[in-house]
Amino acid sequence: MYICTNSRAMAQNMVEKMYKEITGNLLENLSDNFVVICRGDSTLRGHYPLESNAILEVFQDKGFEVDGEILIPFFKEGGRITIGGIHYVLREKYLIPVNETEFAKDLRFGYKHADLRKWVEEKTKGSVKAKNVTTISLEILRKGDIRTIESLLMRANNLRRIVVDAIDYLDLKVFCIALLNAIMQGKRFIFRTAASFVPIISGVQPSHGVDQNVLLRLKRNSGGLIIVSSYTNVSTRQLEKLKELERVLFREIDVQNPSEMNNLISFVNQYISDYDICIFTPRRYLKGISNSEIHDTLKQIVNKVNTNISYLIVKGGSTSYTLLKELNKKEAVYALGAIVPGVPVVLLDENSRFGSIPYVIFPGNVGKPESLAEVVKILNKV
């Protein structure tokens, strides 16, 4: 079961209440044979340790003892790897400690340390010391030393934090063998991980593409709408590469001037039949403008533009989930797979405003400079 909370866009008190409610419902309706994974951000942003503490509190209230919390921010498709407990972002051929990237300077979720042990100490305000965080090293994983890993997991108690190195799916597969052995012997863990861990622990083969025939059946004789909300350097570079494509028109969204909204919507409606159209927010932090206000502006746009569009791409993880919830009539969506590595595409419900069209959920911190343009080319080619 996968539950999307979009918690990074929410206030702390709302997040805590929501996580307690979700965890309580899970514990009441599931058998004892389950694990709870808090699928967080691969660049360490988010409500940590608030979300973990909320989950833990409910577990304890229901009489479930939790031995440890396992931290795995590895995300292969996004170039996020962990070596020696230190988390890196891979950019071209260079490994950059995540604390040296723009993500560490996030106004809400910033941090100082790439060493995950020190990051835990920092985020818990010293209540958990770095020296008390266990590391499952790449050396042990690459030796396939299941017994040693299992022994480390079996010794965990009182919510021991455990950081797992990983640079490939194989490392997670080795770890999961030991993990499942420990769970079968009665150990209980909660998890905070990025996307790559979920298919491995679930025994699901990671998606390596979308069936082109499925997309072909959905093809319409009109353009697609591309919304770029994320203003990370990654997103901005992708936007610049997109501008090199022919037959894509661009218009910046003047979020601070709502009176221009009608002009923007008229522009989209005038040209969407013959062109792909990309609308984007300013490439900077807008002081005095909240994420909620930006999302409300984008909701207005998607609720007023021409319904005859071929596809919708939304760049920005929080924004893409907010607009998906706004547009999709059903609570569940059908996932078609990854259109490029790390970028899922889902099928909107036939009763949505745009009908059954591909909806691309494009996280702001994922992809190469040419990835956004590549997605547009794929959707136009089919």
C-alpha positions as CSV (number, residue, x, y, z in Angstrom):
1,M,0.0,0.0,0.0
2,Y,1.4,3.4,-1.0
3,I,-0.1,6.5,0.6
4,C,1.0,9.9,-0.8
5,T,0.9,12.6,1.9
6,N,2.8,15.5,0.2
7,S,3.9,16.4,3.8
8,R,6.7,18.7,2.7
9,A,4.1,21.2,1.7
10,M,2.4,21.1,5.0
11,A,2.9,22.8,8.4
12,Q,4.4,20.7,11.2
13,N,1.3,20.4,13.4
14,M,-0.7,19.2,10.4
15,V,2.0,16.6,9.5
16,E,2.1,15.2,13.0
17,K,-1.6,14.8,13.2
18,M,-1.8,13.2,9.8
19,Y,1.0,10.7,10.4
20,K,-0.5,9.6,13.7
21,E,-3.9,9.1,12.0
22,I,-2.5,7.2,9.1
23,T,-0.3,5.0,11.4
24,G,-3.2,4.3,13.7
25,N,-5.4,3.2,10.9
26,L,-2.7,0.9,9.5
27,L,-2.2,-0.7,12.9
28,E,-5.9,-1.3,13.4
29,N,-6.5,-2.8,9.9
30,L,-3.3,-4.8,9.2
31,S,-2.0,-8.1,10.6
32,D,1.2,-8.2,12.5
33,N,3.2,-9.0,9.4
34,F,3.9,-5.5,7.9
35,V,6.5,-2.7,7.9
36,V,6.0,1.0,7.7
37,I,8.2,3.0,5.4
38,C,8.3,6.8,5.5
39,R,9.3,7.5,1.9
40,G,11.2,10.7,2.2
41,D,13.4,13.0,0.1
42,S,16.7,11.7,-1.3
43,T,18.3,15.1,-0.6
44,L,17.3,14.9,3.1
45,R,14.6,17.6,3.1
46,G,11.4,17.0,5.0
47,H,9.9,16.9,8.5
48,Y,12.5,14.7,10.2
49,P,12.4,13.5,13.0
50,L,8.8,14.7,13.4
51,E,7.3,12.1,11.0
52,S,9.3,9.3,12.5
53,N,8.4,10.3,16.1
54,A,4.7,10.5,15.2
55,I,4.9,6.9,13.8
56,L,6.8,5.7,16.8
57,E,4.4,7.3,19.3
58,V,1.4,5.4,17.7
59,F,3.4,2.1,17.7
60,Q,4.2,2.5,21.4
61,D,0.6,3.5,22.2
62,K,-0.6,0.3,20.5
63,G,1.9,-1.9,22.3
64,F,4.4,-2.4,19.5
65,E,8.0,-2.2,20.4
66,V,10.3,-0.7,17.8
67,D,13.9,-1.7,17.8
68,G,15.4,0.6,15.2
69,E,14.9,3.2,12.5
70,I,16.7,2.5,9.2
71,L,17.8,5.4,7.1
72,I,18.4,4.8,3.4
73,P,18.3,8.0,1.3
74,F,19.9,6.2,-1.7
75,F,18.1,7.0,-5.0
76,K,19.9,5.5,-8.0
77,E,17.9,7.2,-10.7
78,G,18.5,10.6,-9.1
79,G,22.2,10.0,-8.5
80,R,22.0,10.0,-4.7
81,I,24.4,7.5,-3.1
82,T,25.8,6.9,0.4
83,I,29.4,5.8,1.1
84,G,30.9,5.6,4.5
85,G,27.8,7.1,6.0
86,I,28.2,10.2,3.9
87,H,25.4,11.1,1.4
88,Y,26.4,12.4,-2.0
89,V,24.7,13.9,-5.1
90,L,26.2,12.6,-8.4
91,R,26.5,15.4,-11.0
92,E,28.0,14.4,-14.3
93,K,31.2,12.7,-13.1
94,Y,31.5,14.4,-9.7
95,L,30.3,13.3,-6.3
96,I,29.2,16.3,-4.2
97,P,28.5,15.9,-0.5
98,V,24.8,16.8,-0.2
99,N,25.5,19.5,2.4
100,E,27.4,21.4,-0.4
101,T,24.3,21.5,-2.7
102,E,21.4,23.9,-2.9
103,F,19.2,21.4,-1.2
104,A,21.0,21.8,2.1
105,K,20.2,25.5,2.0
106,D,16.4,24.9,1.8
107,L,14.7,27.6,3.8
108,R,12.5,25.2,5.6
109,F,14.5,22.0,5.7
110,G,18.1,23.0,5.5
111,Y,21.0,21.3,7.3
112,K,24.8,21.4,7.8
113,H,25.9,17.8,7.5
114,A,26.3,15.2,4.7
115,D,27.5,12.6,7.2
116,L,24.2,11.0,8.0
117,R,25.2,10.2,11.6
118,K,25.9,13.9,12.2
119,W,22.8,14.8,10.3
120,V,20.7,12.6,12.7
121,E,22.3,14.4,15.7
122,E,21.7,17.8,14.1
123,K,18.0,17.1,13.2
124,T,17.3,15.5,16.6
125,K,18.9,18.6,18.3
126,G,21.5,16.3,20.0
127,S,19.0,13.8,21.6
128,V,20.6,11.1,19.4
129,K,24.4,11.4,19.2
130,A,26.3,10.6,16.0
131,K,28.4,8.1,17.8
132,N,25.3,6.1,18.7
133,V,24.2,5.7,15.0
134,T,25.1,2.3,13.5
135,T,26.4,2.2,9.9
136,I,26.0,-0.7,7.5
137,S,29.1,-0.1,5.4
138,L,29.6,-0.6,1.7
139,E,32.5,-2.9,2.5
140,I,30.3,-5.3,4.5
141,L,27.6,-5.2,1.8
142,R,30.0,-5.8,-1.1
143,K,31.4,-8.8,0.8
144,G,27.9,-10.2,1.0
145,D,28.5,-10.6,4.7
146,I,24.9,-11.4,5.6
147,R,25.8,-12.7,9.1
148,T,27.5,-9.5,10.2
149,I,24.7,-7.3,8.9
150,E,22.1,-9.5,10.6
151,S,24.1,-9.4,13.8
152,L,24.1,-5.6,13.8
153,L,20.3,-5.5,13.2
154,M,19.7,-8.1,15.9
155,R,21.6,-5.9,18.4
156,A,19.4,-2.9,17.7
157,N,17.0,-1.8,20.4
158,N,15.3,1.3,21.8
159,L,14.9,2.9,18.3
160,R,18.6,2.5,17.3
161,R,19.3,4.6,14.2
162,I,20.9,2.6,11.4
163,V,22.4,4.2,8.3
164,V,22.8,2.0,5.2
165,D,25.5,2.6,2.5
166,A,24.4,2.0,-1.1
167,I,25.6,2.9,-4.6
168,D,23.6,0.3,-6.5
169,Y,20.4,-1.8,-6.2
170,L,22.6,-4.8,-5.5
171,D,23.7,-3.2,-2.1
172,L,20.1,-2.9,-1.1
173,K,19.3,-6.5,-2.1
174,V,22.2,-7.8,0.1
175,F,21.0,-5.7,3.0
176,C,17.3,-6.8,2.6
177,I,18.3,-10.5,2.9
178,A,19.8,-9.7,6.4
179,L,16.9,-7.4,7.2
180,L,14.2,-10.0,6.4
181,N,16.1,-12.6,8.5
182,A,16.1,-10.2,11.5
183,I,12.4,-9.4,11.0
184,M,11.6,-13.1,10.9
185,Q,13.3,-13.4,14.3
186,G,11.1,-10.8,15.8
187,K,12.9,-7.5,15.3
188,R,10.8,-4.5,14.3
189,F,12.0,-1.5,12.4
190,I,10.5,1.7,11.0
191,F,12.1,3.2,7.8
192,R,12.9,6.5,6.3
193,T,14.1,6.0,2.8
194,A,14.1,7.4,-0.7
195,A,12.4,5.7,-3.7
196,S,14.9,3.0,-4.5
197,F,14.4,1.0,-1.3
198,V,10.7,0.5,-1.8
199,P,10.7,-1.9,-4.8
200,I,13.6,-3.9,-3.4
201,I,12.0,-4.6,0.0
202,S,8.7,-5.2,-1.8
203,G,10.2,-7.7,-4.2
204,V,9.0,-5.6,-7.2
205,Q,11.3,-5.1,-10.2
206,P,12.1,-1.4,-10.6
207,S,10.4,0.1,-13.6
208,H,12.6,0.7,-16.6
209,G,10.2,2.4,-19.0
210,V,6.7,3.0,-20.2
211,D,5.0,0.9,-22.8
212,Q,5.0,3.1,-25.9
213,N,1.9,1.4,-27.2
214,V,0.0,2.5,-24.2
215,L,1.0,6.1,-24.8
216,L,0.2,5.8,-28.5
217,R,-3.4,4.8,-27.7
218,L,-3.7,8.0,-25.6
219,K,-2.4,10.3,-28.3
220,R,-4.5,13.4,-29.2
221,N,-4.1,16.0,-31.9
222,S,-3.2,18.8,-29.6
223,G,-0.2,20.1,-27.7
224,G,0.8,19.3,-24.1
225,L,1.1,21.5,-21.1
226,I,4.3,21.7,-19.1
227,I,4.4,23.4,-15.7
228,V,7.7,24.1,-14.1
229,S,7.3,25.2,-10.5
230,S,10.5,24.0,-9.0
231,Y,13.3,26.6,-9.1
232,T,16.2,24.4,-8.2
233,N,19.3,24.7,-10.3
234,V,18.5,21.3,-11.7
235,S,15.0,22.4,-12.9
236,T,16.3,25.7,-14.2
237,R,19.0,24.0,-16.3
238,Q,16.3,21.6,-17.7
239,L,14.0,24.5,-18.5
240,E,16.9,26.2,-20.5
241,K,17.4,22.9,-22.4
242,L,13.7,22.7,-23.1
243,K,13.9,26.1,-24.7
244,E,16.1,24.6,-27.5
245,L,13.1,22.6,-28.8
246,E,11.0,23.8,-31.6
247,R,7.2,24.1,-31.3
248,V,7.3,24.8,-27.6
249,L,6.0,28.2,-26.4
250,F,7.0,29.7,-23.1
251,R,5.4,32.1,-20.7
252,E,6.5,33.0,-17.1
253,I,3.8,33.0,-14.5
254,D,3.6,36.4,-12.7
255,V,2.6,34.9,-9.3
256,Q,2.8,38.4,-7.7
257,N,0.4,39.9,-10.2
258,P,-2.9,37.9,-10.2
259,S,-4.4,40.3,-12.6
260,E,-2.2,38.8,-15.4
261,M,-3.7,35.4,-14.9
262,N,-6.4,35.8,-17.5
263,N,-3.8,36.9,-20.1
264,L,-1.8,33.8,-19.3
265,I,-4.8,31.5,-19.6
266,S,-5.8,33.1,-22.8
267,F,-2.3,32.6,-24.2
268,V,-2.4,28.9,-23.3
269,N,-5.9,28.4,-24.8
270,Q,-5.0,30.2,-28.0
271,Y,-2.0,28.1,-28.8
272,I,-2.4,24.7,-27.1
273,S,-4.0,23.1,-30.1
274,D,-0.9,23.6,-32.2
275,Y,2.0,23.9,-29.8
276,D,3.4,22.4,-26.6
277,I,3.2,25.2,-24.0
278,C,5.5,25.6,-21.0
279,I,4.5,27.9,-18.2
280,F,7.0,28.5,-15.4
281,T,7.3,30.3,-12.1
282,P,10.2,32.8,-11.6
283,R,13.6,31.2,-11.1
284,R,14.1,32.4,-7.6
285,Y,12.6,32.4,-4.1
286,L,9.6,34.7,-3.9
287,K,9.7,36.5,-0.6
288,G,6.3,36.9,0.9
289,I,4.7,34.2,-1.4
290,S,4.1,30.8,0.2
291,N,4.0,27.5,-1.6
292,S,0.3,27.3,-0.9
293,E,-0.3,30.6,-2.8
294,I,1.8,29.3,-5.7
295,H,-0.1,26.1,-5.7
296,D,-3.4,27.9,-5.6
297,T,-2.4,30.0,-8.7
298,L,-1.5,26.8,-10.6
299,K,-4.8,25.2,-9.6
300,Q,-6.6,28.2,-11.2
301,I,-4.6,27.7,-14.4
302,V,-5.3,23.9,-14.8
303,N,-8.9,24.5,-14.0
304,K,-9.4,27.1,-16.7
305,V,-7.1,26.0,-19.6
306,N,-8.5,24.2,-22.7
307,T,-9.3,20.6,-21.8
308,N,-8.1,19.2,-25.1
309,I,-4.4,18.7,-24.2
310,S,-2.3,15.6,-25.0
311,Y,-0.4,15.4,-21.8
312,L,0.5,17.3,-18.6
313,I,4.0,17.5,-17.2
314,V,4.5,19.1,-13.7
315,K,8.0,19.8,-12.6
316,G,8.3,20.0,-8.8
317,G,7.5,17.1,-6.5
318,S,5.2,18.9,-4.1
319,T,3.5,20.8,-6.9
320,S,2.9,17.7,-9.1
321,Y,1.2,15.9,-6.2
322,T,-0.9,18.9,-5.3
323,L,-2.2,19.3,-8.9
324,L,-2.7,15.5,-9.3
325,K,-5.0,15.6,-6.3
326,E,-6.8,18.6,-7.7
327,L,-7.4,17.1,-11.1
328,N,-7.9,13.4,-10.5
329,K,-11.5,12.4,-9.5
330,K,-10.5,9.1,-7.9
331,E,-8.1,8.7,-4.9
332,A,-6.0,6.2,-6.8
333,V,-4.2,6.5,-10.2
334,Y,-2.8,4.0,-12.6
335,A,1.0,4.1,-12.8
336,L,2.4,3.5,-16.3
337,G,6.0,3.3,-15.2
338,A,9.1,5.6,-15.4
339,I,9.2,7.6,-18.6
340,V,12.8,8.4,-17.9
341,P,14.8,7.2,-14.8
342,G,13.3,8.5,-11.6
343,V,10.3,10.2,-13.3
344,P,7.0,8.3,-13.1
345,V,4.1,8.9,-15.4
346,V,0.5,8.1,-14.3
347,L,-2.8,8.0,-16.1
348,L,-5.4,10.5,-15.1
349,D,-8.8,9.2,-14.4
350,E,-11.2,9.3,-17.4
351,N,-13.5,11.6,-15.4
352,S,-10.8,14.1,-14.7
353,R,-11.0,17.5,-16.3
354,F,-8.6,16.4,-19.1
355,G,-9.8,12.8,-19.4
356,S,-7.3,9.9,-19.5
357,I,-4.1,11.6,-20.4
358,P,-0.5,10.9,-19.3
359,Y,0.4,13.0,-16.2
360,V,4.2,13.2,-15.6
361,I,5.3,13.6,-12.0
362,F,8.7,15.2,-12.4
363,P,10.5,15.8,-9.1
364,G,12.4,19.1,-9.0
365,N,15.7,17.6,-8.0
366,V,15.8,14.7,-10.5
367,G,17.3,14.3,-13.9
368,K,20.0,15.5,-16.2
369,P,19.9,18.9,-17.9
370,E,18.3,17.3,-21.0
371,S,15.8,15.1,-19.1
372,L,12.8,17.4,-19.4
373,A,13.3,17.9,-23.1
374,E,13.7,14.2,-23.5
375,V,10.3,13.5,-21.8
376,V,8.6,16.1,-24.2
377,K,10.2,14.4,-27.2
378,I,9.0,11.0,-26.1
379,L,5.4,12.2,-25.6
380,N,5.4,13.9,-28.9
381,K,7.0,11.0,-30.8
382,V,4.3,8.5,-29.7
